[in-house]
Amino acid sequence: MDRKIYDTYVALIRSELTMATGCTEPIAIAYAGARLREVLGTIPEHCTVFCSGNMVKNVFAVTVPNSGGARGIDTAALLGIVGGDAAAGLDVLHAVTEEHIALTHKLVDAGVCGCELAEGVANLYIRIEAEAGDDRALIEITDYHTNITRLEKNGVSLLQGEKHAASAASAAPDKSLLNLRDIYAFAGALNIDDVRETLENQLACNRAIAEEGLKHPWGAQVGSTILEGENGDSLINRARAWAAAGSDARMNGCPLPVVINSGSGNQGITVSMPVWIYAKEYGIAEDDMLRALALANLVSLNLKRHIGSLSAFCGATSAATGAACGVAYMLGESYETICGVVTNTLNTIGGMVCDGAKSSCAAKIASAVGTALLALDMSRKKRVFKPGEGLVKEDVEDTIASVGRMGREGMKSTDVEILKIMLGK
């Protein structure tokens, strides 16, 4: 296999599959708050958080972990400022104490933090401006959850501004090299030890939060409901339930960390739990399971790269597609079968919308996993949607690009209307 592609895929797995506590959008705000506190040197007397519409949408209804059950942009920012550990990245709230929570609630009630909608900015955008005495500080995050593009104290830049953003972007592994044929070849050529620690950590963390979601009454208990229903113990329903249960817990404030995919904990859970469930059922050796999990994660990244970090396109679709492709690979299916899984899934639920992070994400995950596993069953029987039917193209990569264009460009107005409705406008 081409060495550049191999090394890029290994780098993508290592860099994309990182740890996060709680929904990554409020956590990104908490991370910005923690970093701002370091610069300012104290808790601000007042601060204002400016967020893009997509950030507002994904923070609107989700519980901030380690917050005492609170929600909101101001809670996320102030909890990061008061008790966040910026060095931990998206695991920023891991060391929050009861004292931090009490002080955060006090500051929220006092109106210390204001929130504003930032328009004409990237889909993922955060800016916090703060003041304490004569000191002023500013932090800006753009495009990626921890990508700091501005950091200032008293008007003096502590970064190289645009040069910093450009260097960060250029240092990232090149996602344009992703394609299904090379991903399939990579899975076969992979030296598991190159990614073993990352993938084992993904399984361990995501399995733990899924188990938590099944043991306790988090959110709407979608995972438990599936298992309690008719045929709840079927293989497909177990895959659906374990993926959904992780989201049940995560969307409702469970502080257990997850390992993400495409910047999303829900997508990280969705892409990994079905692979693990099927591996247990079929007695797959660990290294073979990890090989399939590597493929699953890369397929999900390939699909999501055409859409961007945040949009009106529900990311459970791409993650579930990746999971089903991982299952297919693990069971010895061909490259052509995996292409059929992608085509069938994307052209069935590619229009499922994201209306923010909240309890119903778990039900969307269950729906996406069920659809993707149906797509796999169809593809194994050579039943694949044909070119010219909707967004299906002759080449699977063109199909992926078409669905990505629909999600990235076509659903922009949908995104705007969703935000207006959520804000009561």
Sine and cosine of phi, psi and omega as CSV:
sin_phi,cos_phi,sin_psi,cos_psi,sin_omega,cos_omega
0.00,0.00,0.56,-0.83,0.03,-1.00
-0.81,0.58,0.81,-0.59,-0.11,-0.99
-0.90,0.43,-0.60,0.80,0.00,-1.00
-0.89,0.45,-0.69,0.72,0.01,-1.00
-0.91,0.41,-0.70,0.71,0.02,-1.00
-0.84,0.54,-0.77,0.64,-0.04,-1.00
-0.90,0.43,-0.60,0.80,0.02,-1.00
-0.91,0.42,-0.67,0.74,-0.01,-1.00
-0.92,0.40,-0.64,0.77,0.08,-1.00
-0.88,0.47,-0.70,0.72,0.00,-1.00
-0.90,0.44,-0.62,0.79,0.03,-1.00
-0.89,0.46,-0.70,0.72,0.01,-1.00
-0.89,0.47,-0.70,0.71,-0.03,-1.00
-0.93,0.37,-0.60,0.80,-0.08,-1.00
-1.00,0.07,-0.52,0.86,-0.07,-1.00
-1.00,0.07,-0.53,0.85,-0.07,-1.00
-1.00,0.00,0.96,0.29,-0.05,-1.00
-0.96,-0.29,0.23,-0.97,-0.06,-1.00
-0.99,0.12,0.62,-0.79,0.10,-1.00
-0.55,-0.84,0.61,-0.79,0.10,-1.00
-0.96,-0.27,0.91,-0.42,0.02,-1.00
0.99,0.12,0.08,-1.00,0.00,-1.00
-0.84,0.54,0.75,-0.66,-0.19,-0.98
-0.93,0.36,-0.35,0.94,0.02,-1.00
-0.96,0.28,-0.81,0.58,0.11,-0.99
-0.88,0.47,-0.50,0.87,0.01,-1.00
-0.93,0.36,-0.59,0.81,0.07,-1.00
-0.89,0.46,-0.61,0.79,0.05,-1.00
-0.92,0.40,-0.67,0.74,0.04,-1.00
-0.89,0.46,-0.64,0.77,0.05,-1.00
-0.88,0.47,-0.70,0.71,0.04,-1.00
-0.87,0.49,-0.65,0.76,0.02,-1.00
-0.90,0.44,-0.67,0.75,0.00,-1.00
-0.90,0.43,-0.66,0.75,0.01,-1.00
-0.92,0.38,-0.61,0.79,0.03,-1.00
-0.89,0.46,-0.68,0.73,0.01,-1.00
-0.86,0.51,-0.64,0.77,0.04,-1.00
-0.87,0.50,-0.66,0.75,-0.03,-1.00
-0.95,0.32,-0.70,0.72,-0.05,-1.00
-0.96,0.28,-0.52,0.86,0.04,-1.00
1.00,0.05,-0.02,1.00,-0.02,-1.00
-0.30,-0.96,0.16,-0.99,0.09,-1.00
-0.96,0.29,0.78,-0.63,-0.04,-1.00
-0.92,0.39,0.45,-0.89,0.12,-0.99
-0.96,0.27,-0.50,0.87,0.08,-1.00
-0.39,-0.92,0.54,-0.84,0.10,-1.00
-0.55,-0.83,0.39,-0.92,0.05,-1.00
-0.77,-0.64,0.74,-0.67,0.02,-1.00
-0.96,-0.27,0.84,-0.54,0.06,-1.00
-0.96,-0.27,0.84,-0.55,-0.07,-1.00
-0.77,-0.64,0.52,-0.85,0.14,-0.99
-0.93,0.38,0.31,-0.95,-0.01,-1.00
-0.85,0.53,-0.64,0.77,0.00,-1.00
-0.91,0.41,-0.58,0.82,0.07,-1.00
-0.92,0.40,-0.71,0.70,0.03,-1.00
-0.84,0.54,-0.71,0.70,-0.04,-1.00
-0.86,0.51,-0.65,0.76,-0.08,-1.00
-1.00,0.06,-0.13,0.99,0.06,-1.00
-0.97,-0.26,-0.32,0.95,-0.16,-0.99
-0.77,0.64,-0.75,0.66,-0.19,-0.98
-0.83,-0.55,0.15,0.99,-0.05,-1.00
-0.99,-0.13,0.58,-0.82,0.01,-1.00
-0.98,0.18,0.74,-0.67,0.05,-1.00
-0.98,0.20,0.82,-0.57,-0.02,-1.00
-0.90,0.43,0.50,-0.87,0.00,-1.00
0.84,0.54,0.55,0.83,-0.02,-1.00
-0.90,-0.44,0.04,1.00,-0.09,-1.00
0.97,0.24,0.45,0.90,0.06,-1.00
1.00,0.06,0.23,0.97,-0.06,-1.00
-1.00,0.05,0.32,-0.95,0.03,-1.00
-0.78,-0.63,0.21,-0.98,0.17,-0.98
0.92,-0.39,0.41,-0.91,0.02,-1.00
-0.89,0.46,-0.67,0.74,-0.02,-1.00
-0.91,0.42,-0.64,0.77,0.05,-1.00
-0.88,0.47,-0.73,0.69,-0.02,-1.00
-0.87,0.49,-0.73,0.68,-0.03,-1.00
-0.90,0.43,-0.73,0.68,-0.07,-1.00
-0.95,0.32,-0.56,0.83,0.05,-1.00
-0.91,0.42,-0.63,0.78,0.09,-1.00
-0.90,0.44,-0.67,0.75,0.02,-1.00
-0.90,0.44,-0.69,0.72,-0.11,-0.99
-0.98,0.22,-0.71,0.70,-0.15,-0.99
-0.74,-0.67,0.19,0.98,-0.08,-1.00
-0.98,0.20,0.48,-0.88,0.07,-1.00
-0.92,-0.40,1.00,-0.09,-0.08,-1.00
-0.87,0.49,-0.51,0.86,-0.02,-1.00
-0.90,0.44,-0.33,0.94,-0.03,-1.00
-1.00,0.04,0.05,1.00,0.02,-1.00
0.88,0.48,-0.78,-0.62,-0.04,-1.00
-0.97,0.23,0.00,1.00,0.16,-0.99
-0.99,-0.14,0.46,0.89,-0.17,-0.99
-0.84,0.54,-0.49,0.87,-0.10,-1.00
-0.99,-0.13,0.30,0.95,-0.11,-0.99
-0.92,0.40,-0.44,0.90,-0.11,-0.99
-0.94,-0.33,0.28,0.96,-0.01,-1.00
-0.91,0.43,0.69,-0.73,-0.01,-1.00
-0.95,-0.32,0.14,-0.99,0.06,-1.00
-0.88,0.48,-0.56,0.83,0.03,-1.00
-0.91,0.42,-0.65,0.76,0.05,-1.00
-0.88,0.47,-0.68,0.73,-0.01,-1.00
-0.89,0.45,-0.71,0.71,-0.01,-1.00
-0.88,0.47,-0.69,0.73,0.00,-1.00
-0.92,0.40,-0.63,0.77,0.03,-1.00
-0.87,0.50,-0.74,0.68,0.02,-1.00
-0.87,0.50,-0.62,0.79,0.02,-1.00
-0.90,0.44,-0.68,0.73,0.00,-1.00
-0.93,0.36,-0.61,0.79,0.07,-1.00
-0.88,0.47,-0.74,0.68,-0.01,-1.00
-0.89,0.45,-0.50,0.87,-0.01,-1.00
-0.99,0.14,-0.08,1.00,0.02,-1.00
0.95,0.30,0.48,0.87,-0.03,-1.00
-0.92,0.40,-0.48,0.88,-0.07,-1.00
-0.90,-0.43,0.83,-0.55,0.10,-1.00
-0.98,-0.20,0.33,-0.94,-0.04,-1.00
-0.74,-0.67,0.71,-0.70,0.00,-1.00
-0.71,-0.70,0.53,-0.85,0.08,-1.00
-0.99,0.11,0.81,-0.58,0.06,-1.00
-1.00,-0.09,0.82,-0.57,-0.04,-1.00
-0.94,-0.33,0.43,-0.90,0.01,-1.00
0.94,0.34,0.49,0.87,-0.02,-1.00
-0.85,-0.52,0.02,-1.00,0.05,-1.00
-0.89,0.47,0.40,-0.92,0.02,-1.00
-0.85,0.52,-0.57,0.82,0.09,-1.00
-0.94,-0.33,0.97,-0.26,-0.07,-1.00
-0.54,-0.84,0.75,-0.67,0.07,-1.00
-0.68,-0.74,0.71,-0.70,0.16,-0.99
-0.66,-0.75,0.78,-0.63,0.07,-1.00
-0.87,-0.49,0.78,-0.62,0.08,-1.00
-0.90,-0.43,0.75,-0.66,-0.10,-1.00
-0.66,-0.75,0.38,-0.93,0.03,-1.00
-0.62,-0.79,0.58,-0.82,0.08,-1.00
-0.54,-0.84,0.94,-0.34,-0.09,-1.00
0.89,0.46,-0.80,-0.60,0.01,-1.00
-1.00,0.02,-0.04,1.00,-0.07,-1.00
-1.00,-0.06,0.57,-0.82,0.05,-1.00
-0.77,-0.64,0.55,-0.83,0.05,-1.00
-0.61,-0.79,0.46,-0.89,-0.01,-1.00
-0.57,-0.82,0.66,-0.75,0.13,-0.99
-0.72,-0.70,0.61,-0.79,0.02,-1.00
-0.72,-0.69,0.72,-0.69,0.07,-1.00
-0.84,-0.54,0.72,-0.69,-0.08,-1.00
-0.69,-0.72,0.69,-0.73,0.17,-0.99
0.97,0.25,-0.71,0.71,-0.01,-1.00
-0.80,-0.60,0.45,-0.89,-0.23,-0.97
-0.89,0.45,-0.42,0.91,0.01,-1.00
-0.84,-0.54,0.30,0.95,-0.06,-1.00
-1.00,0.07,1.00,-0.05,-0.03,-1.00
-0.98,0.21,0.87,-0.49,-0.01,-1.00
-0.96,-0.29,-0.28,0.96,0.13,-0.99
-0.59,-0.81,0.64,-0.76,0.08,-1.00
-0.49,-0.87,0.92,-0.40,-0.14,-0.99
-0.71,-0.71,0.52,-0.86,0.20,-0.98
-0.74,-0.67,0.83,-0.55,-0.02,-1.00
0.79,0.61,0.66,0.75,0.07,-1.00
0.99,0.17,-0.02,1.00,-0.01,-1.00
-0.98,-0.18,0.81,-0.59,-0.01,-1.00
-0.95,0.31,0.72,-0.69,0.08,-1.00
-0.98,-0.19,0.03,1.00,0.11,-0.99
-0.82,-0.57,-0.02,-1.00,0.09,-1.00
-0.99,-0.10,0.41,0.91,0.11,-0.99
0.84,0.54,-0.85,-0.53,-0.06,-1.00
-0.89,0.45,-0.52,0.86,0.03,-1.00
-0.91,0.42,-0.61,0.80,0.03,-1.00
-0.89,0.45,-0.73,0.68,-0.01,-1.00
-0.88,0.47,-0.67,0.74,-0.02,-1.00
-0.92,0.40,-0.66,0.75,-0.01,-1.00
-0.93,0.37,-0.58,0.81,0.04,-1.00
-0.90,0.44,-0.67,0.74,0.00,-1.00
-0.92,0.40,-0.67,0.75,-0.04,-1.00
-0.95,0.32,-0.44,0.90,-0.01,-1.00
-0.98,0.21,-0.33,0.95,-0.03,-1.00
-0.95,0.33,0.57,-0.82,0.06,-1.00
-0.84,0.54,0.57,-0.82,-0.11,-0.99
-0.99,0.17,0.98,-0.22,-0.02,-1.00
-0.94,0.34,-0.28,0.96,0.01,-1.00
-0.91,0.40,-0.25,0.97,0.03,-1.00
-0.99,0.16,-0.12,0.99,0.00,-1.00
-0.96,0.29,0.74,-0.68,0.16,-0.99
-0.33,-0.94,0.42,-0.91,-0.14,-0.99
-0.88,0.47,-0.65,0.76,-0.05,-1.00
-0.89,0.45,-0.71,0.71,0.01,-1.00
-0.94,0.33,-0.56,0.83,0.06,-1.00
-0.89,0.46,-0.67,0.74,0.03,-1.00
-0.89,0.46,-0.70,0.71,0.02,-1.00
-0.91,0.41,-0.63,0.77,0.01,-1.00
-0.87,0.50,-0.69,0.73,-0.02,-1.00
-0.85,0.52,-0.61,0.79,0.01,-1.00
-0.96,0.29,-0.54,0.84,-0.06,-1.00
-1.00,0.00,-0.16,0.99,-0.17,-0.98
-0.89,0.45,0.78,-0.63,0.25,-0.97
-0.99,0.11,0.96,-0.28,-0.13,-0.99
-0.81,0.58,-0.53,0.85,-0.03,-1.00
-0.89,0.45,-0.32,0.95,0.04,-1.00
-0.93,0.36,-0.41,0.91,-0.07,-1.00
-0.71,-0.70,0.13,0.99,-0.11,-0.99
-0.82,0.57,-0.78,0.63,-0.07,-1.00
-0.86,0.50,-0.68,0.73,-0.02,-1.00
-0.89,0.45,-0.73,0.68,-0.06,-1.00
-0.95,0.31,-0.63,0.78,0.06,-1.00
-0.90,0.44,-0.60,0.80,0.04,-1.00
-0.92,0.40,-0.64,0.77,0.04,-1.00
-0.87,0.50,-0.72,0.69,0.00,-1.00
-0.91,0.42,-0.70,0.72,-0.05,-1.00
-0.90,0.44,-0.74,0.67,-0.03,-1.00
-0.92,0.38,-0.73,0.69,-0.09,-1.00
-0.96,0.29,-0.52,0.85,0.10,-1.00
-0.92,0.39,-0.62,0.79,-0.02,-1.00
-0.90,0.43,-0.68,0.73,-0.02,-1.00
-0.96,0.27,-0.50,0.86,0.08,-1.00
-0.92,0.40,-0.67,0.74,0.04,-1.00
-0.89,0.46,-0.65,0.76,0.06,-1.00
-0.87,0.49,-0.67,0.74,0.01,-1.00
-0.91,0.42,-0.45,0.89,0.04,-1.00
-1.00,0.07,-0.44,0.90,-0.06,-1.00
-1.00,0.10,-0.46,0.89,-0.13,-0.99
-0.77,-0.64,0.39,-0.92,-0.12,-0.99
-0.98,0.17,0.92,0.40,0.04,-1.00
-0.99,0.14,0.73,-0.68,0.12,-0.99
0.84,0.55,-0.68,-0.74,-0.02,-1.00
-1.00,0.02,0.06,1.00,0.08,-1.00
0.82,0.58,0.75,0.66,-0.02,-1.00
-0.89,0.46,-0.71,0.70,-0.01,-1.00
-0.86,0.51,-0.74,0.67,0.01,-1.00
-0.89,0.45,-0.63,0.77,0.00,-1.00
-0.87,0.49,-0.65,0.76,0.02,-1.00
-0.89,0.46,-0.73,0.69,-0.03,-1.00
-0.92,0.39,-0.49,0.87,-0.01,-1.00
-0.99,0.15,-0.21,0.98,-0.08,-1.00
-0.99,0.11,-0.02,-1.00,0.03,-1.00
-0.89,0.45,0.73,-0.69,-0.06,-1.00
0.86,0.51,0.48,0.88,-0.05,-1.00
-0.88,0.47,-0.45,0.89,-0.04,-1.00
-1.00,-0.07,0.19,0.98,0.09,-1.00
-0.92,0.40,0.36,-0.93,-0.04,-1.00
-0.86,0.52,-0.73,0.68,-0.01,-1.00
-0.88,0.47,-0.68,0.73,-0.02,-1.00
-0.93,0.36,-0.52,0.85,0.10,-1.00
-0.92,0.40,-0.64,0.77,0.05,-1.00
-0.89,0.45,-0.69,0.72,0.03,-1.00
-0.89,0.45,-0.70,0.71,-0.10,-0.99
-0.92,0.39,-0.70,0.71,-0.03,-1.00
-0.92,0.39,-0.60,0.80,0.06,-1.00
-0.92,0.40,-0.69,0.72,-0.02,-1.00
-0.92,0.38,-0.62,0.78,-0.07,-1.00
-0.90,0.45,-0.59,0.81,0.06,-1.00
-0.87,0.49,-0.63,0.77,0.04,-1.00
-0.95,0.31,-0.60,0.80,0.09,-1.00
-0.77,0.64,-0.76,0.65,-0.04,-1.00
-0.95,0.32,-0.71,0.70,-0.13,-0.99
-0.92,0.39,-0.66,0.75,-0.03,-1.00
-0.95,0.31,-0.23,0.97,-0.07,-1.00
-0.89,-0.45,0.42,0.91,0.22,-0.98
0.99,-0.14,0.12,0.99,0.04,-1.00
-0.87,0.49,0.78,-0.62,-0.07,-1.00
-0.99,0.11,0.02,1.00,0.02,-1.00
-0.91,0.41,0.66,-0.75,0.00,-1.00
-0.97,0.25,0.43,-0.90,0.12,-0.99
-0.79,-0.61,0.28,-0.96,0.11,-0.99
-0.96,-0.29,0.81,-0.58,-0.24,-0.97
-1.00,-0.01,0.20,-0.98,0.19,-0.98
-0.65,-0.76,0.71,-0.70,-0.01,-1.00
0.83,0.56,0.57,0.82,0.04,-1.00
0.98,0.22,0.17,0.99,-0.10,-0.99
-0.77,-0.64,0.77,-0.64,0.10,-1.00
-0.93,0.37,-0.66,0.75,0.05,-1.00
-0.85,0.53,-0.66,0.76,0.00,-1.00
-0.94,0.33,-0.56,0.83,0.07,-1.00
-0.90,0.43,-0.66,0.75,0.05,-1.00
-0.91,0.41,-0.71,0.70,-0.07,-1.00
-0.90,0.44,-0.62,0.78,-0.06,-1.00
-0.97,0.24,-0.36,0.93,-0.13,-0.99
-0.97,-0.24,-0.62,0.78,-0.11,-0.99
-0.90,0.44,-0.69,0.73,0.04,-1.00
-0.88,0.48,-0.60,0.80,0.03,-1.00
-0.88,0.47,-0.71,0.70,0.01,-1.00
-0.90,0.44,-0.70,0.72,-0.01,-1.00
-0.88,0.48,-0.71,0.71,0.00,-1.00
-0.93,0.36,-0.57,0.82,0.04,-1.00
-0.90,0.44,-0.66,0.75,0.06,-1.00
-0.89,0.46,-0.70,0.71,-0.05,-1.00
-0.88,0.47,-0.66,0.75,-0.09,-1.00
-0.99,-0.13,0.06,1.00,0.03,-1.00
0.89,0.45,0.64,0.77,-0.03,-1.00
-0.96,0.28,0.69,-0.73,0.05,-1.00
-0.88,0.47,0.51,-0.86,-0.11,-0.99
-0.84,0.54,-0.71,0.70,-0.04,-1.00
-0.90,0.44,-0.59,0.81,0.04,-1.00
-0.93,0.38,-0.61,0.79,0.07,-1.00
-0.90,0.44,-0.69,0.73,0.00,-1.00
-0.91,0.41,-0.58,0.81,0.06,-1.00
-0.88,0.47,-0.69,0.73,0.03,-1.00
-0.92,0.39,-0.59,0.81,0.02,-1.00
-0.92,0.38,-0.61,0.79,0.08,-1.00
-0.86,0.50,-0.72,0.69,0.04,-1.00
-0.88,0.48,-0.70,0.71,-0.02,-1.00
-0.85,0.53,-0.72,0.70,0.00,-1.00
-0.90,0.44,-0.66,0.75,-0.03,-1.00
-0.94,0.34,-0.60,0.80,0.07,-1.00
-0.88,0.47,-0.70,0.72,0.02,-1.00
-0.88,0.47,-0.69,0.73,0.04,-1.00
-0.89,0.46,-0.62,0.78,0.01,-1.00
-0.90,0.44,-0.68,0.73,0.00,-1.00
-0.93,0.38,-0.68,0.73,-0.12,-0.99
-0.97,0.25,-0.39,0.92,-0.05,-1.00
-0.90,0.43,-0.41,0.91,0.01,-1.00
-0.98,0.22,-0.23,0.97,-0.13,-0.99
-0.96,-0.27,-0.64,0.77,-0.05,-1.00
0.96,-0.29,0.14,-0.99,-0.11,-0.99
-0.89,0.46,-0.72,0.69,-0.07,-1.00
-0.73,-0.68,0.69,-0.72,0.03,-1.00
-0.27,-0.96,-0.14,-0.99,0.08,-1.00
-1.00,0.09,0.00,1.00,0.02,-1.00
-1.00,0.07,0.85,-0.53,-0.03,-1.00
-0.94,0.35,0.87,-0.49,-0.04,-1.00
-0.93,0.38,-0.25,0.97,0.07,-1.00
-0.87,0.49,-0.46,0.89,0.00,-1.00
-0.89,0.46,-0.79,0.62,-0.03,-1.00
-0.93,0.38,-0.61,0.79,-0.01,-1.00
-0.93,0.38,-0.67,0.74,0.02,-1.00
-0.91,0.40,-0.61,0.79,0.07,-1.00
-0.87,0.50,-0.72,0.70,0.04,-1.00
-0.86,0.50,-0.68,0.74,0.00,-1.00
-0.87,0.49,-0.72,0.69,-0.01,-1.00
-0.91,0.42,-0.58,0.82,0.08,-1.00
-0.91,0.41,-0.62,0.78,0.06,-1.00
-0.89,0.46,-0.67,0.74,0.06,-1.00
-0.88,0.48,-0.71,0.71,0.00,-1.00
-0.86,0.51,-0.72,0.69,-0.01,-1.00
-0.89,0.46,-0.68,0.73,-0.04,-1.00
-0.89,0.46,-0.52,0.86,-0.01,-1.00
-1.00,-0.04,0.19,0.98,0.12,-0.99
0.99,0.10,0.32,0.95,-0.01,-1.00
-0.97,0.23,0.35,-0.94,-0.09,-1.00
-0.99,0.15,0.21,-0.98,0.13,-0.99
-0.84,0.55,-0.66,0.75,-0.02,-1.00
-0.90,0.45,-0.61,0.79,0.05,-1.00
-0.90,0.44,-0.67,0.75,0.02,-1.00
-0.90,0.44,-0.64,0.77,0.08,-1.00
-0.86,0.50,-0.63,0.77,0.03,-1.00
-0.91,0.42,-0.61,0.80,0.06,-1.00
-0.87,0.50,-0.72,0.70,0.00,-1.00
-0.89,0.46,-0.75,0.66,-0.02,-1.00
-0.87,0.50,-0.74,0.67,-0.05,-1.00
-0.91,0.42,-0.67,0.74,-0.04,-1.00
-0.94,0.35,-0.77,0.64,-0.06,-1.00
-0.88,0.48,-0.56,0.83,-0.06,-1.00
-1.00,-0.04,0.20,0.98,0.16,-0.99
-0.95,-0.32,-0.77,0.63,-0.07,-1.00
-0.85,-0.52,0.36,0.93,0.01,-1.00
-0.89,0.46,-0.26,0.97,-0.01,-1.00
-0.99,-0.13,0.10,1.00,0.03,-1.00
-0.91,0.41,0.82,-0.58,-0.15,-0.99
-1.00,-0.01,0.44,-0.90,0.16,-0.99
-0.99,-0.12,0.91,-0.41,0.09,-1.00
-0.92,-0.38,0.64,0.76,0.09,-1.00
0.98,-0.18,0.25,-0.97,0.02,-1.00
-1.00,0.08,0.80,-0.60,-0.01,-1.00
-0.10,-0.99,-0.11,-0.99,-0.12,-0.99
-0.85,0.53,-0.58,0.81,-0.09,-1.00
-0.94,0.34,-0.19,0.98,0.10,-0.99
-0.83,0.56,-0.57,0.82,-0.01,-1.00
-0.89,0.45,-0.64,0.76,0.02,-1.00
-0.94,0.35,-0.58,0.81,0.06,-1.00
-0.91,0.41,-0.63,0.77,0.06,-1.00
-0.88,0.48,-0.72,0.70,0.03,-1.00
-0.86,0.50,-0.67,0.75,0.02,-1.00
-0.91,0.43,-0.68,0.73,-0.03,-1.00
-0.91,0.41,-0.68,0.73,0.01,-1.00
-0.90,0.43,-0.67,0.74,0.04,-1.00
-0.88,0.48,-0.67,0.74,0.02,-1.00
-0.91,0.42,-0.68,0.73,-0.03,-1.00
-0.91,0.42,-0.62,0.79,0.02,-1.00
-0.96,0.30,-0.53,0.85,0.17,-0.99
-0.90,0.44,-0.67,0.74,0.03,-1.00
-0.86,0.52,-0.62,0.78,0.05,-1.00
-0.91,0.42,-0.72,0.69,0.01,-1.00
-0.87,0.50,-0.66,0.75,0.05,-1.00
-0.89,0.46,-0.73,0.68,-0.09,-1.00
-0.90,0.43,-0.60,0.80,0.04,-1.00
-0.88,0.47,-0.43,0.90,0.01,-1.00
-0.99,-0.17,0.29,0.96,0.03,-1.00
0.89,0.46,0.50,0.86,0.02,-1.00
-0.95,-0.31,1.00,-0.06,-0.10,-1.00
-0.78,-0.63,0.65,-0.76,0.03,-1.00
-0.86,0.51,0.58,-0.81,-0.17,-0.99
-0.99,-0.13,0.44,-0.90,0.07,-1.00
-0.81,0.58,0.66,-0.75,-0.02,-1.00
1.00,-0.10,-0.24,0.97,0.06,-1.00
-1.00,0.02,0.98,-0.20,-0.04,-1.00
0.92,0.39,-0.83,-0.55,-0.05,-1.00
-1.00,-0.10,0.14,0.99,-0.01,-1.00
-0.96,0.29,0.76,-0.65,0.02,-1.00
-0.91,-0.42,0.13,-0.99,0.00,-1.00
-0.88,0.47,-0.67,0.74,-0.03,-1.00
-0.97,-0.23,0.68,-0.73,-0.07,-1.00
-0.89,0.46,-0.56,0.83,0.03,-1.00
-0.91,0.41,-0.54,0.84,0.07,-1.00
-0.94,0.33,-0.57,0.82,0.09,-1.00
-0.89,0.45,-0.72,0.70,0.03,-1.00
-0.86,0.51,-0.70,0.71,0.00,-1.00
-0.90,0.43,-0.60,0.80,0.00,-1.00
-0.92,0.40,-0.71,0.70,0.04,-1.00
-0.91,0.41,-0.61,0.79,0.06,-1.00
-0.88,0.47,-0.67,0.75,0.04,-1.00
-0.89,0.45,-0.66,0.75,0.05,-1.00
-0.86,0.50,-0.70,0.72,-0.01,-1.00
-0.95,0.32,-0.61,0.80,-0.07,-1.00
-0.98,0.19,-0.73,0.69,-0.09,-1.00
-0.98,-0.20,-0.75,0.66,-0.11,-0.99
-0.91,0.40,-0.48,0.88,-0.07,-1.00
-0.99,-0.11,0.19,0.98,0.03,-1.00
-0.86,0.51,-0.74,0.67,-0.02,-1.00
-0.92,0.39,-0.55,0.83,0.08,-1.00
-0.87,0.49,-0.69,0.72,0.01,-1.00
-0.85,0.53,-0.69,0.72,0.00,-1.00
-0.89,0.46,-0.71,0.71,-0.03,-1.00
-0.92,0.38,-0.61,0.79,0.05,-1.00
-0.86,0.51,-0.71,0.70,0.00,-1.00
-0.90,0.43,-0.68,0.73,0.02,-1.00
-0.86,0.51,-0.69,0.72,-0.01,-1.00
-0.91,0.43,-0.69,0.72,-0.02,-1.00
-0.89,0.45,-0.57,0.82,-0.02,-1.00
-1.00,0.02,0.03,1.00,0.05,-1.00
0.96,0.29,0.49,0.87,-0.03,-1.00
-0.98,-0.22,0.00,0.00,0.00,0.00
